[in-house]
Amino acid sequence: MGYTREFFIQINDMNFSVLLSIYFKENPEYLTQSLDSVFQQSLPPNEVVLVKDGPLTPALDFIIDEYLNRYPILKVIPLTENKGLGIALNIGLTHCSNNLVARMDTDDIAQPSRFEQQVQQFKLNPELDVIGSWIDEFSGNKDNILSIRKVPETHKEIYAFAKKRNPVNHPSVMFKKEAVIAAGGYQHFPLFEDYYLWVRMLKQGFKFYNIQESLLYFRTSPDTFQRRGGKEYLKNENKLHSIFYQMGFISFSRYMANMIVRSLVRLMPNKFRSYLYNRFVRNKK
């Protein structure tokens, strides 16, 4: 599809915020790469909101102060203690001045045209509320792409996919602030704040779309699979899918099938879980 000059003028007139949250364990080098990717977009934001989720290390504070001096659009929201991702994002959301908000994690890297492509989709399809994309999962250097996490495109496909797995790559999304708030915002649900939010929004009729292209480099490591295993992870996952069943989003048979598969995966040794993810869940580049 060819875009007219007037269309791109309209795109440039659509203001949006970028929302990030950081805590003390983050890597200063990764933060620098992440912020550079935000400020060097083909369509830059007019506001970047960074929540400091509790006290940070001197190295992280130094970098944030540097970017505050360089970019007046950066707004830093300090919290006196660590609240967790969901609460931190809710607080940050109240400080976002625009209805369009792009999420970003402080260890990932946005591709240069990410925001431009997402704003284009909102302009072309104003009925949409959440727009995500595929992500390239990398280790070490962003050129070392291990796999691509592909997610379905249309709202109907996303709704069906959500009954089994998370249908949206959280750090890739741009959403309407008013829609997220209307659905109850992020709620404290360790490890699954985003998945819980998407299902509540889907259940309430908000419209989703995933761009069928990778717009974000997602940092991963062997620890990623370690964190996705164990009894505590399975306990939280079981609680989440139980809520999905109680909401009427999934049937009892789907709930049981989901938990049987997850019990096997979460309790197996890390190396086998890693193999299964790479062999059957992720898409090789």
Sequence and secondary structure as in RCSB ss.txt:
>XXXX:A:sequence
MGYTREFFIQINDMNFSVLLSIYFKENPEYLTQSLDSVFQQSLPPNEVVLVKDGPLTPALDFIIDEYLNRYPILK
VIPLTENKGLGIALNIGLTHCSNNLVARMDTDDIAQPSRFEQQVQQFKLNPELDVIGSWIDEFSGNKDNILSIRK
VPETHKEIYAFAKKRNPVNHPSVMFKKEAVIAAGGYQHFPLFEDYYLWVRMLKQGFKFYNIQESLLYFRTSPDTF
QRRGGKEYLKNENKLHSIFYQMGFISFSRYMANMIVRSLVRLMPNKFRSYLYNRFVRNKK
>XXXX:A:secstr
    HHHHHHHHT  EEEEEEE TTS HHHHHHHHHHHHT SS  SEEEEEE S   HHHHHHHHHHHHH TTEE
EEE SS   HHHHHHHHHHT  SSEEEE  TT EE TTHHHHHHHHHHH TT  EEEEEEEEESSSTT EEEEE 
   SHHHHHHHTTTS  S GGG EEEHHHHHHTT     TT HHHHHHHHHHHTT  EEEEEEEEEEEE  HHHH
HHT SHHHHHHHHHHHHHHHHHTSS HHHHHHHHHHHHHHHHS HHHHHHHIIIIISB  
